[in-house]
Amino acid sequence: MLPIKVNDVLHVKFRVGAMRARKSRPDWGIVVLPSELINQHGEVVQRGEHRLMVPRRPGAY
């Protein structure tokens, strides 16, 4: 990865990597969002992953 510098203009890209139901609470699910932080030159300066617990709709995945 590259350093993040003062005055860099950054943006983030998220995508849905995975979804699953929680075993202990089937009315909630876990969504995994891999992410990339990109500078003004189009270079990836950081990669990460976010995990969110979200309510599920009936019959979803």
Predicted model as a PDB file, atoms N, CA, C, CB and O in Angstrom, pLDDT in the B-factor column:
MODEL        1                                                                  
ATOM      1  N   MET A   1       0.834  -1.179   0.000  1.00 84.00           N  
ATOM      2  CA  MET A   1       0.000   0.000   0.000  1.00 84.00           C  
ATOM      3  C   MET A   1       0.882   1.247   0.000  1.00 84.00           C  
ATOM      4  CB  MET A   1      -0.950  -0.005   1.212  1.00 84.00           C  
ATOM      5  O   MET A   1       2.067   1.192   0.328  1.00 84.00           O  
ATOM      6  N   LEU A   2       0.290   2.340  -0.366  1.00 94.00           N  
ATOM      7  CA  LEU A   2       1.005   3.611  -0.450  1.00 94.00           C  
ATOM      8  C   LEU A   2       0.635   4.508   0.729  1.00 94.00           C  
ATOM      9  CB  LEU A   2       0.693   4.321  -1.783  1.00 94.00           C  
ATOM     10  O   LEU A   2      -0.407   4.310   1.355  1.00 94.00           O  
ATOM     11  N   PRO A   3       1.473   5.486   1.035  1.00 96.00           N  
ATOM     12  CA  PRO A   3       1.133   6.403   2.127  1.00 96.00           C  
ATOM     13  C   PRO A   3       0.005   7.344   1.717  1.00 96.00           C  
ATOM     14  CB  PRO A   3       2.368   7.214   2.552  1.00 96.00           C  
ATOM     15  O   PRO A   3      -0.171   7.650   0.538  1.00 96.00           O  
ATOM     16  N   ILE A   4      -0.749   7.793   2.706  1.00 96.00           N  
ATOM     17  CA  ILE A   4      -1.767   8.824   2.500  1.00 96.00           C  
ATOM     18  C   ILE A   4      -1.134  10.133   2.925  1.00 96.00           C  
ATOM     19  CB  ILE A   4      -3.100   8.526   3.311  1.00 96.00           C  
ATOM     20  O   ILE A   4      -0.616  10.246   4.036  1.00 96.00           O  
ATOM     21  N   LYS A   5      -1.174  11.130   2.038  1.00 96.00           N  
ATOM     22  CA  LYS A   5      -0.490  12.398   2.289  1.00 96.00           C  
ATOM     23  C   LYS A   5      -1.495  13.527   2.515  1.00 96.00           C  
ATOM     24  CB  LYS A   5       0.440  12.745   1.116  1.00 96.00           C  
ATOM     25  O   LYS A   5      -2.650  13.436   2.100  1.00 96.00           O  
ATOM     26  N   VAL A   6      -1.043  14.586   3.175  1.00 97.00           N  
ATOM     27  CA  VAL A   6      -1.853  15.786   3.360  1.00 97.00           C  
ATOM     28  C   VAL A   6      -2.258  16.303   1.979  1.00 97.00           C  
ATOM     29  CB  VAL A   6      -1.072  16.884   4.173  1.00 97.00           C  
ATOM     30  O   VAL A   6      -1.446  16.306   1.054  1.00 97.00           O  
ATOM     31  N   ASN A   7      -3.487  16.731   1.843  1.00 97.00           N  
ATOM     32  CA  ASN A   7      -4.079  17.259   0.604  1.00 97.00           C  
ATOM     33  C   ASN A   7      -4.405  16.188  -0.430  1.00 97.00           C  
ATOM     34  CB  ASN A   7      -3.148  18.258  -0.010  1.00 97.00           C  
ATOM     35  O   ASN A   7      -4.830  16.537  -1.532  1.00 97.00           O  
ATOM     36  N   ASP A   8      -4.229  14.907  -0.131  1.00 97.00           N  
ATOM     37  CA  ASP A   8      -4.707  13.868  -1.045  1.00 97.00           C  
ATOM     38  C   ASP A   8      -6.231  13.947  -1.115  1.00 97.00           C  
ATOM     39  CB  ASP A   8      -4.240  12.443  -0.582  1.00 97.00           C  
ATOM     40  O   ASP A   8      -6.896  14.266  -0.130  1.00 97.00           O  
ATOM     41  N   VAL A   9      -6.758  13.657  -2.275  1.00 98.00           N  
ATOM     42  CA  VAL A   9      -8.207  13.538  -2.453  1.00 98.00           C  
ATOM     43  C   VAL A   9      -8.498  12.050  -2.523  1.00 98.00           C  
ATOM     44  CB  VAL A   9      -8.723  14.303  -3.750  1.00 98.00           C  
ATOM     45  O   VAL A   9      -7.993  11.355  -3.404  1.00 98.00           O  
ATOM     46  N   LEU A  10      -9.310  11.562  -1.599  1.00 98.00           N  
ATOM     47  CA  LEU A  10      -9.545  10.131  -1.462  1.00 98.00           C  
ATOM     48  C   LEU A  10     -11.004   9.789  -1.733  1.00 98.00           C  
ATOM     49  CB  LEU A  10      -9.144   9.656  -0.068  1.00 98.00           C  
ATOM     50  O   LEU A  10     -11.905  10.579  -1.451  1.00 98.00           O  
ATOM     51  N   HIS A  11     -11.218   8.612  -2.280  1.00 97.00           N  
ATOM     52  CA  HIS A  11     -12.571   8.077  -2.361  1.00 97.00           C  
ATOM     53  C   HIS A  11     -12.508   6.583  -2.063  1.00 97.00           C  
ATOM     54  CB  HIS A  11     -13.210   8.348  -3.765  1.00 97.00           C  
ATOM     55  O   HIS A  11     -11.455   5.952  -2.164  1.00 97.00           O  
ATOM     56  N   VAL A  12     -13.654   6.041  -1.696  1.00 98.00           N  
ATOM     57  CA  VAL A  12     -13.701   4.641  -1.290  1.00 98.00           C  
ATOM     58  C   VAL A  12     -14.614   3.872  -2.230  1.00 98.00           C  
ATOM     59  CB  VAL A  12     -14.181   4.504   0.172  1.00 98.00           C  
ATOM     60  O   VAL A  12     -15.635   4.387  -2.684  1.00 98.00           O  
ATOM     61  N   LYS A  13     -14.232   2.628  -2.517  1.00 98.00           N  
ATOM     62  CA  LYS A  13     -15.058   1.715  -3.298  1.00 98.00           C  
ATOM     63  C   LYS A  13     -15.450   0.556  -2.393  1.00 98.00           C  
ATOM     64  CB  LYS A  13     -14.307   1.210  -4.582  1.00 98.00           C  
ATOM     65  O   LYS A  13     -14.597  -0.079  -1.774  1.00 98.00           O  
ATOM     66  N   PHE A  14     -16.740   0.293  -2.326  1.00 97.00           N  
ATOM     67  CA  PHE A  14     -17.272  -0.850  -1.582  1.00 97.00           C  
ATOM     68  C   PHE A  14     -17.892  -1.823  -2.576  1.00 97.00           C  
ATOM     69  CB  PHE A  14     -18.324  -0.397  -0.510  1.00 97.00           C  
ATOM     70  O   PHE A  14     -18.354  -1.420  -3.644  1.00 97.00           O  
ATOM     71  N   ARG A  15     -17.899  -3.088  -2.226  1.00 97.00           N  
ATOM     72  CA  ARG A  15     -18.674  -4.073  -2.970  1.00 97.00           C  
ATOM     73  C   ARG A  15     -19.223  -5.075  -1.960  1.00 97.00           C  
ATOM     74  CB  ARG A  15     -17.804  -4.785  -4.076  1.00 97.00           C  
ATOM     75  O   ARG A  15     -18.669  -5.235  -0.872  1.00 97.00           O  
ATOM     76  N   VAL A  16     -20.296  -5.737  -2.317  1.00 97.00           N  
ATOM     77  CA  VAL A  16     -20.859  -6.763  -1.440  1.00 97.00           C  
ATOM     78  C   VAL A  16     -20.086  -8.046  -1.696  1.00 97.00           C  
ATOM     79  CB  VAL A  16     -22.405  -6.964  -1.687  1.00 97.00           C  
ATOM     80  O   VAL A  16     -20.149  -8.625  -2.780  1.00 97.00           O  
ATOM     81  N   GLY A  17     -19.355  -8.478  -0.674  1.00 97.00           N  
ATOM     82  CA  GLY A  17     -18.535  -9.675  -0.819  1.00 97.00           C  
ATOM     83  C   GLY A  17     -19.259 -10.940  -0.405  1.00 97.00           C  
ATOM     84  O   GLY A  17     -19.096 -11.986  -1.033  1.00 97.00           O  
ATOM     85  N   ALA A  18     -20.068 -10.852   0.660  1.00 96.00           N  
ATOM     86  CA  ALA A  18     -20.765 -12.035   1.156  1.00 96.00           C  
ATOM     87  C   ALA A  18     -21.942 -11.597   2.024  1.00 96.00           C  
ATOM     88  CB  ALA A  18     -19.799 -12.958   1.957  1.00 96.00           C  
ATOM     89  O   ALA A  18     -21.956 -10.506   2.594  1.00 96.00           O  
ATOM     90  N   MET A  19     -22.919 -12.485   2.100  1.00 92.00           N  
ATOM     91  CA  MET A  19     -24.065 -12.276   2.993  1.00 92.00           C  
ATOM     92  C   MET A  19     -24.395 -13.623   3.625  1.00 92.00           C  
ATOM     93  CB  MET A  19     -25.316 -11.679   2.219  1.00 92.00           C  
ATOM     94  O   MET A  19     -24.309 -14.667   2.978  1.00 92.00           O  
ATOM     95  N   ARG A  20     -24.771 -13.580   4.888  1.00 91.00           N  
ATOM     96  CA  ARG A  20     -25.191 -14.821   5.548  1.00 91.00           C  
ATOM     97  C   ARG A  20     -26.131 -14.488   6.692  1.00 91.00           C  
ATOM     98  CB  ARG A  20     -23.966 -15.624   6.067  1.00 91.00           C  
ATOM     99  O   ARG A  20     -26.096 -13.384   7.235  1.00 91.00           O  
ATOM    100  N   ALA A  21     -26.959 -15.433   7.048  1.00 88.00           N  
ATOM    101  CA  ALA A  21     -27.858 -15.273   8.189  1.00 88.00           C  
ATOM    102  C   ALA A  21     -27.079 -15.525   9.472  1.00 88.00           C  
ATOM    103  CB  ALA A  21     -29.076 -16.236   8.085  1.00 88.00           C  
ATOM    104  O   ALA A  21     -26.128 -16.307   9.490  1.00 88.00           O  
ATOM    105  N   ARG A  22     -27.487 -14.860  10.536  1.00 89.00           N  
ATOM    106  CA  ARG A  22     -26.881 -15.152  11.845  1.00 89.00           C  
ATOM    107  C   ARG A  22     -27.515 -16.414  12.401  1.00 89.00           C  
ATOM    108  CB  ARG A  22     -27.061 -13.955  12.842  1.00 89.00           C  
ATOM    109  O   ARG A  22     -28.731 -16.594  12.330  1.00 89.00           O  
ATOM    110  N   LYS A  23     -26.693 -17.277  12.947  1.00 88.00           N  
ATOM    111  CA  LYS A  23     -27.229 -18.519  13.503  1.00 88.00           C  
ATOM    112  C   LYS A  23     -28.035 -18.266  14.761  1.00 88.00           C  
ATOM    113  CB  LYS A  23     -26.105 -19.494  13.800  1.00 88.00           C  
ATOM    114  O   LYS A  23     -29.078 -18.887  14.966  1.00 88.00           O  
ATOM    115  N   SER A  24     -27.564 -17.358  15.609  1.00 92.00           N  
ATOM    116  CA  SER A  24     -28.238 -17.103  16.877  1.00 92.00           C  
ATOM    117  C   SER A  24     -29.466 -16.199  16.723  1.00 92.00           C  
ATOM    118  CB  SER A  24     -27.267 -16.478  17.854  1.00 92.00           C  
ATOM    119  O   SER A  24     -30.368 -16.223  17.561  1.00 92.00           O  
ATOM    120  N   ARG A  25     -29.498 -15.404  15.652  1.00 89.00           N  
ATOM    121  CA  ARG A  25     -30.632 -14.502  15.403  1.00 89.00           C  
ATOM    122  C   ARG A  25     -30.972 -14.541  13.914  1.00 89.00           C  
ATOM    123  CB  ARG A  25     -30.303 -13.034  15.863  1.00 89.00           C  
ATOM    124  O   ARG A  25     -30.500 -13.696  13.152  1.00 89.00           O  
ATOM    125  N   PRO A  26     -31.791 -15.518  13.487  1.00 84.00           N  
ATOM    126  CA  PRO A  26     -32.047 -15.692  12.060  1.00 84.00           C  
ATOM    127  C   PRO A  26     -32.776 -14.519  11.398  1.00 84.00           C  
ATOM    128  CB  PRO A  26     -32.840 -16.933  11.857  1.00 84.00           C  
ATOM    129  O   PRO A  26     -32.830 -14.448  10.170  1.00 84.00           O  
ATOM    130  N   ASP A  27     -33.333 -13.606  12.185  1.00 90.00           N  
ATOM    131  CA  ASP A  27     -33.986 -12.431  11.598  1.00 90.00           C  
ATOM    132  C   ASP A  27     -32.979 -11.320  11.277  1.00 90.00           C  
ATOM    133  CB  ASP A  27     -35.062 -11.898  12.552  1.00 90.00           C  
ATOM    134  O   ASP A  27     -33.361 -10.262  10.776  1.00 90.00           O  
ATOM    135  N   TRP A  28     -31.693 -11.561  11.565  1.00 94.00           N  
ATOM    136  CA  TRP A  28     -30.612 -10.628  11.249  1.00 94.00           C  
ATOM    137  C   TRP A  28     -29.589 -11.337  10.380  1.00 94.00           C  
ATOM    138  CB  TRP A  28     -29.950 -10.074  12.542  1.00 94.00           C  
ATOM    139  O   TRP A  28     -29.459 -12.560  10.433  1.00 94.00           O  
ATOM    140  N   GLY A  29     -28.861 -10.565   9.578  1.00 93.00           N  
ATOM    141  CA  GLY A  29     -27.836 -11.136   8.713  1.00 93.00           C  
ATOM    142  C   GLY A  29     -26.540 -10.362   8.822  1.00 93.00           C  
ATOM    143  O   GLY A  29     -26.513  -9.246   9.340  1.00 93.00           O  
ATOM    144  N   ILE A  30     -25.467 -10.956   8.332  1.00 95.00           N  
ATOM    145  CA  ILE A  30     -24.155 -10.320   8.282  1.00 95.00           C  
ATOM    146  C   ILE A  30     -23.829 -10.060   6.813  1.00 95.00           C  
ATOM    147  CB  ILE A  30     -23.048 -11.212   8.971  1.00 95.00           C  
ATOM    148  O   ILE A  30     -23.915 -10.965   5.983  1.00 95.00           O  
ATOM    149  N   VAL A  31     -23.458  -8.827   6.499  1.00 96.00           N  
ATOM    150  CA  VAL A  31     -23.032  -8.454   5.153  1.00 96.00           C  
ATOM    151  C   VAL A  31     -21.566  -8.053   5.242  1.00 96.00           C  
ATOM    152  CB  VAL A  31     -23.917  -7.286   4.560  1.00 96.00           C  
ATOM    153  O   VAL A  31     -21.194  -7.219   6.068  1.00 96.00           O  
ATOM    154  N   VAL A  32     -20.735  -8.647   4.394  1.00 98.00           N  
ATOM    155  CA  VAL A  32     -19.306  -8.348   4.352  1.00 98.00           C  
ATOM    156  C   VAL A  32     -19.045  -7.452   3.139  1.00 98.00           C  
ATOM    157  CB  VAL A  32     -18.446  -9.667   4.285  1.00 98.00           C  
ATOM    158  O   VAL A  32     -19.382  -7.808   2.010  1.00 98.00           O  
ATOM    159  N   LEU A  33     -18.434  -6.274   3.389  1.00 98.00           N  
ATOM    160  CA  LEU A  33     -18.163  -5.293   2.344  1.00 98.00           C  
ATOM    161  C   LEU A  33     -16.659  -5.055   2.218  1.00 98.00           C  
ATOM    162  CB  LEU A  33     -18.896  -3.968   2.640  1.00 98.00           C  
ATOM    163  O   LEU A  33     -16.106  -4.251   2.969  1.00 98.00           O  
ATOM    164  N   PRO A  34     -15.980  -5.735   1.285  1.00 98.00           N  
ATOM    165  CA  PRO A  34     -14.584  -5.399   1.033  1.00 98.00           C  
ATOM    166  C   PRO A  34     -14.495  -3.971   0.488  1.00 98.00           C  
ATOM    167  CB  PRO A  34     -13.941  -6.411   0.041  1.00 98.00           C  
ATOM    168  O   PRO A  34     -15.372  -3.533  -0.256  1.00 98.00           O  
ATOM    169  N   SER A  35     -13.444  -3.253   0.856  1.00 98.00           N  
ATOM    170  CA  SER A  35     -13.337  -1.853   0.434  1.00 98.00           C  
ATOM    171  C   SER A  35     -11.910  -1.525   0.004  1.00 98.00           C  
ATOM    172  CB  SER A  35     -13.778  -0.910   1.570  1.00 98.00           C  
ATOM    173  O   SER A  35     -10.948  -2.175   0.413  1.00 98.00           O  
ATOM    174  N   GLU A  36     -11.807  -0.494  -0.835  1.00 98.00           N  
ATOM    175  CA  GLU A  36     -10.517   0.053  -1.254  1.00 98.00           C  
ATOM    176  C   GLU A  36     -10.579   1.566  -1.126  1.00 98.00           C  
ATOM    177  CB  GLU A  36     -10.161  -0.373  -2.718  1.00 98.00           C  
ATOM    178  O   GLU A  36     -11.553   2.189  -1.546  1.00 98.00           O  
ATOM    179  N   LEU A  37      -9.542   2.156  -0.545  1.00 98.00           N  
ATOM    180  CA  LEU A  37      -9.405   3.605  -0.465  1.00 98.00           C  
ATOM    181  C   LEU A  37      -8.439   4.012  -1.571  1.00 98.00           C  
ATOM    182  CB  LEU A  37      -8.896   4.075   0.962  1.00 98.00           C  
ATOM    183  O   LEU A  37      -7.316   3.513  -1.639  1.00 98.00           O  
ATOM    184  N   ILE A  38      -8.886   4.925  -2.444  1.00 98.00           N  
ATOM    185  CA  ILE A  38      -8.146   5.260  -3.656  1.00 98.00           C  
ATOM    186  C   ILE A  38      -7.825   6.745  -3.657  1.00 98.00           C  
ATOM    187  CB  ILE A  38      -8.947   4.873  -4.922  1.00 98.00           C  
ATOM    188  O   ILE A  38      -8.677   7.572  -3.332  1.00 98.00           O  
ATOM    189  N   ASN A  39      -6.583   7.084  -4.026  1.00 98.00           N  
ATOM    190  CA  ASN A  39      -6.183   8.499  -4.069  1.00 98.00           C  
ATOM    191  C   ASN A  39      -6.524   9.128  -5.422  1.00 98.00           C  
ATOM    192  CB  ASN A  39      -4.673   8.638  -3.791  1.00 98.00           C  
ATOM    193  O   ASN A  39      -7.092   8.474  -6.296  1.00 98.00           O  
ATOM    194  N   GLN A  40      -6.176  10.386  -5.577  1.00 98.00           N  
ATOM    195  CA  GLN A  40      -6.523  11.140  -6.782  1.00 98.00           C  
ATOM    196  C   GLN A  40      -5.824  10.637  -8.042  1.00 98.00           C  
ATOM    197  CB  GLN A  40      -6.192  12.586  -6.579  1.00 98.00           C  
ATOM    198  O   GLN A  40      -6.202  11.009  -9.152  1.00 98.00           O  
ATOM    199  N   HIS A  41      -4.804   9.792  -7.875  1.00 97.00           N  
ATOM    200  CA  HIS A  41      -4.080   9.233  -9.020  1.00 97.00           C  
ATOM    201  C   HIS A  41      -4.607   7.848  -9.405  1.00 97.00           C  
ATOM    202  CB  HIS A  41      -2.585   9.149  -8.706  1.00 97.00           C  
ATOM    203  O   HIS A  41      -4.067   7.200 -10.301  1.00 97.00           O  
ATOM    204  N   GLY A  42      -5.670   7.399  -8.719  1.00 97.00           N  
ATOM    205  CA  GLY A  42      -6.230   6.084  -8.994  1.00 97.00           C  
ATOM    206  C   GLY A  42      -5.475   4.952  -8.334  1.00 97.00           C  
ATOM    207  O   GLY A  42      -5.674   3.790  -8.686  1.00 97.00           O  
ATOM    208  N   GLU A  43      -4.602   5.274  -7.373  1.00 97.00           N  
ATOM    209  CA  GLU A  43      -3.794   4.267  -6.690  1.00 97.00           C  
ATOM    210  C   GLU A  43      -4.484   3.832  -5.392  1.00 97.00           C  
ATOM    211  CB  GLU A  43      -2.374   4.815  -6.394  1.00 97.00           C  
ATOM    212  O   GLU A  43      -4.985   4.665  -4.637  1.00 97.00           O  
ATOM    213  N   VAL A  44      -4.502   2.537  -5.149  1.00 97.00           N  
ATOM    214  CA  VAL A  44      -5.079   2.019  -3.908  1.00 97.00           C  
ATOM    215  C   VAL A  44      -4.093   2.286  -2.775  1.00 97.00           C  
ATOM    216  CB  VAL A  44      -5.405   0.487  -4.023  1.00 97.00           C  
ATOM    217  O   VAL A  44      -2.947   1.840  -2.826  1.00 97.00           O  
ATOM    218  N   VAL A  45      -4.544   3.020  -1.745  1.00 97.00           N  
ATOM    219  CA  VAL A  45      -3.682   3.340  -0.612  1.00 97.00           C  
ATOM    220  C   VAL A  45      -4.061   2.538   0.636  1.00 97.00           C  
ATOM    221  CB  VAL A  45      -3.748   4.832  -0.312  1.00 97.00           C  
ATOM    222  O   VAL A  45      -3.302   2.494   1.604  1.00 97.00           O  
ATOM    223  N   GLN A  46      -5.237   1.905   0.611  1.00 97.00           N  
ATOM    224  CA  GLN A  46      -5.634   1.104   1.763  1.00 97.00           C  
ATOM    225  C   GLN A  46      -6.726   0.126   1.333  1.00 97.00           C  
ATOM    226  CB  GLN A  46      -6.126   2.011   2.934  1.00 97.00           C  
ATOM    227  O   GLN A  46      -7.594   0.463   0.527  1.00 97.00           O  
ATOM    228  N   ARG A  47      -6.672  -1.082   1.878  1.00 97.00           N  
ATOM    229  CA  ARG A  47      -7.720  -2.078   1.662  1.00 97.00           C  
ATOM    230  C   ARG A  47      -8.254  -2.500   3.023  1.00 97.00           C  
ATOM    231  CB  ARG A  47      -7.185  -3.313   0.855  1.00 97.00           C  
ATOM    232  O   ARG A  47      -7.528  -2.516   4.017  1.00 97.00           O  
ATOM    233  N   GLY A  48      -9.521  -2.835   3.045  1.00 97.00           N  
ATOM    234  CA  GLY A  48     -10.105  -3.264   4.304  1.00 97.00           C  
ATOM    235  C   GLY A  48     -11.386  -4.031   4.066  1.00 97.00           C  
ATOM    236  O   GLY A  48     -11.731  -4.370   2.934  1.00 97.00           O  
ATOM    237  N   GLU A  49     -12.080  -4.296   5.151  1.00 97.00           N  
ATOM    238  CA  GLU A  49     -13.325  -5.045   5.082  1.00 97.00           C  
ATOM    239  C   GLU A  49     -14.225  -4.558   6.198  1.00 97.00           C  
ATOM    240  CB  GLU A  49     -13.077  -6.579   5.186  1.00 97.00           C  
ATOM    241  O   GLU A  49     -13.787  -4.402   7.338  1.00 97.00           O  
ATOM    242  N   HIS A  50     -15.465  -4.321   5.873  1.00 97.00           N  
ATOM    243  CA  HIS A  50     -16.460  -3.908   6.853  1.00 97.00           C  
ATOM    244  C   HIS A  50     -17.480  -5.024   6.989  1.00 97.00           C  
ATOM    245  CB  HIS A  50     -17.145  -2.566   6.444  1.00 97.00           C  
ATOM    246  O   HIS A  50     -17.887  -5.629   5.997  1.00 97.00           O  
ATOM    247  N   ARG A  51     -17.890  -5.294   8.215  1.00 96.00           N  
ATOM    248  CA  ARG A  51     -18.931  -6.296   8.470  1.00 96.00           C  
ATOM    249  C   ARG A  51     -20.085  -5.581   9.151  1.00 96.00           C  
ATOM    250  CB  ARG A  51     -18.395  -7.493   9.354  1.00 96.00           C  
ATOM    251  O   ARG A  51     -19.916  -4.932  10.183  1.00 96.00           O  
ATOM    252  N   LEU A  52     -21.257  -5.714   8.555  1.00 96.00           N  
ATOM    253  CA  LEU A  52     -22.446  -5.051   9.083  1.00 96.00           C  
ATOM    254  C   LEU A  52     -23.482  -6.090   9.481  1.00 96.00           C  
ATOM    255  CB  LEU A  52     -23.034  -4.069   8.047  1.00 96.00           C  
ATOM    256  O   LEU A  52     -23.670  -7.092   8.791  1.00 96.00           O  
ATOM    257  N   MET A  53     -24.150  -5.843  10.599  1.00 95.00           N  
ATOM    258  CA  MET A  53     -25.275  -6.663  10.993  1.00 95.00           C  
ATOM    259  C   MET A  53     -26.540  -5.901  10.596  1.00 95.00           C  
ATOM    260  CB  MET A  53     -25.244  -6.989  12.535  1.00 95.00           C  
ATOM    261  O   MET A  53     -26.769  -4.779  11.047  1.00 95.00           O  
ATOM    262  N   VAL A  54     -27.350  -6.520   9.755  1.00 94.00           N  
ATOM    263  CA  VAL A  54     -28.527  -5.839   9.217  1.00 94.00           C  
ATOM    264  C   VAL A  54     -29.766  -6.725   9.402  1.00 94.00           C  
ATOM    265  CB  VAL A  54     -28.320  -5.488   7.712  1.00 94.00           C  
ATOM    266  O   VAL A  54     -29.661  -7.951   9.410  1.00 94.00           O  
ATOM    267  N   PRO A  55     -30.939  -6.097   9.550  1.00 94.00           N  
ATOM    268  CA  PRO A  55     -32.157  -6.915   9.628  1.00 94.00           C  
ATOM    269  C   PRO A  55     -32.440  -7.570   8.280  1.00 94.00           C  
ATOM    270  CB  PRO A  55     -33.368  -6.055  10.071  1.00 94.00           C  
ATOM    271  O   PRO A  55     -32.196  -6.981   7.227  1.00 94.00           O  
ATOM    272  N   ARG A  56     -32.954  -8.784   8.327  1.00 90.00           N  
ATOM    273  CA  ARG A  56     -33.264  -9.514   7.094  1.00 90.00           C  
ATOM    274  C   ARG A  56     -34.736  -9.363   6.755  1.00 90.00           C  
ATOM    275  CB  ARG A  56     -32.897 -11.007   7.229  1.00 90.00           C  
ATOM    276  O   ARG A  56     -35.593  -9.265   7.634  1.00 90.00           O  
ATOM    277  N   ARG A  57     -35.001  -9.348   5.469  1.00 85.00           N  
ATOM    278  CA  ARG A  57     -36.392  -9.414   5.007  1.00 85.00           C  
ATOM    279  C   ARG A  57     -36.814 -10.869   5.026  1.00 85.00           C  
ATOM    280  CB  ARG A  57     -36.560  -8.794   3.571  1.00 85.00           C  
ATOM    281  O   ARG A  57     -35.981 -11.747   4.800  1.00 85.00           O  
ATOM    282  N   PRO A  58     -38.065 -11.151   5.284  1.00 77.00           N  
ATOM    283  CA  PRO A  58     -38.517 -12.549   5.262  1.00 77.00           C  
ATOM    284  C   PRO A  58     -38.233 -13.181   3.898  1.00 77.00           C  
ATOM    285  CB  PRO A  58     -40.031 -12.639   5.590  1.00 77.00           C  
ATOM    286  O   PRO A  58     -38.550 -12.601   2.859  1.00 77.00           O  
ATOM    287  N   GLY A  59     -37.639 -14.365   3.910  1.00 71.00           N  
ATOM    288  CA  GLY A  59     -37.347 -15.094   2.695  1.00 71.00           C  
ATOM    289  C   GLY A  59     -36.097 -14.654   1.960  1.00 71.00           C  
ATOM    290  O   GLY A  59     -35.791 -15.202   0.901  1.00 71.00           O  
ATOM    291  N   ALA A  60     -35.359 -13.679   2.488  1.00 65.00           N  
ATOM    292  CA  ALA A  60     -34.143 -13.189   1.807  1.00 65.00           C  
ATOM    293  C   ALA A  60     -32.997 -14.154   2.039  1.00 65.00           C  
ATOM    294  CB  ALA A  60     -33.756 -11.770   2.305  1.00 65.00           C  
ATOM    295  O   ALA A  60     -32.876 -14.742   3.114  1.00 65.00           O  
ATOM    296  N   TYR A  61     -32.162 -14.315   1.033  1.00 57.00           N  
ATOM    297  CA  TYR A  61     -30.994 -15.199   1.001  1.00 57.00           C  
ATOM    298  C   TYR A  61     -31.103 -16.255   2.030  1.00 57.00           C  
ATOM    299  CB  TYR A  61     -29.722 -14.433   1.203  1.00 57.00           C  
ATOM    300  O   TYR A  61     -30.210 -17.093   2.151  1.00 57.00           O  
TER     301      TYR A  61                                                      
ENDMDL                                                                          
END                                                                             
